[in-house]
């Protein structure tokens, strides 16, 4: 029996843009996803864009009943900045009504809301001002954060500033996967630094309001494993870790950037403009807790040809990806499945980050063509997903037994939802959605997870 600590959070995560729908309803302004889909629909799987979601905006009440049916005691989603403040300044009353009803409904069902402020969905007019490259947008985010705390902070006791802030950096400014599809390391570093600054400012704003909750950040930590113990491989893994994990983990939790990262950026003329006042603000406004999204590890080896030319430098200029011959893949998403990674993350947080309270904010397995696993009662027999969760939870349990301060586990996701580029290709939900009727059907993993949540273990 794997028994988890009393009060452990069992839940699921989602985000506004991926679930709400109503992209053009009730005064919501466009965000970069709405706009990008309008101009380049072919970049999205089967041409399905953010208008076409599970319509949580409409069905949230029934969906909260569905959460109850699988015994969730917590749920994380985000507020859509462009819904709450369509012009960045004036509060949209319809949005306030929606988020109030959503939060109230969750609380009435004994489901703790964890509310995130930014999940990849930059309002379009803010992007036009430069997005995270602009300090004006950092200030605008702070205003948005303050507005959200003032509106909902009497009820929401766990906030997070960002979900995976490295993703817009990587996808939007390093490898042309997300809008604005830039490839420029220098600009990417500015985006990363300003998002970190925005997060710390929001933490400060929250504390200044003296609300009696907690504020954190959600990071996708990808443990970096070297191919071998050779000096070159270890150095390669260290650099990957600096770029993709420690660039947000260290300033968020310890209040400081790793000196090795700063030196590396200096050497390659990639330092953004920083001032002492902002660095102090980051130092003084570290988070109360961490959310960790974990899907896959990163395996690297020493770079084969040395190509560190400053004009075209990218993180990959410092290491090569390593394909571990023993790896087990999720072939649909193309991600390695490595359950022990979660234990290694927990140990790292315990040993190097003051054992800060943290929770698994996303963990899940996206599978294509799940319909083929339907039984005669229309239930998807997703045993592979149950096995995936079970194996991760066993490692998490071991970490907790050894003293890790982990307070919860959220799956990605609750109902199959729209994914940024893959639309509905890979399904992750505890519930399946029929895209034609928008009907939801519990999967076998939903039943299983409900049982685990009810018994606080398995
Ligand atoms: C995380 C994001 C989620 C979600 C998930 C699954 O990085 O926080 O928003 O989408 O990954 O990834 P994908 O949808 O790309 O398969």
Boltz pocket constraint, residues with backbone or C-beta under 6 A from the ligand:
constraints:
  - pocket:
      binder: B
      contacts: [[A, 15], [A, 18], [A, 163], [A, 164], [A, 167], [A, 220], [A, 293], [A, 333], [A, 362], [A, 366], [A, 412], [A, 418], [A, 419], [A, 420], [A, 421], [A, 422], [A, 426]]
      max_distance: 6.0
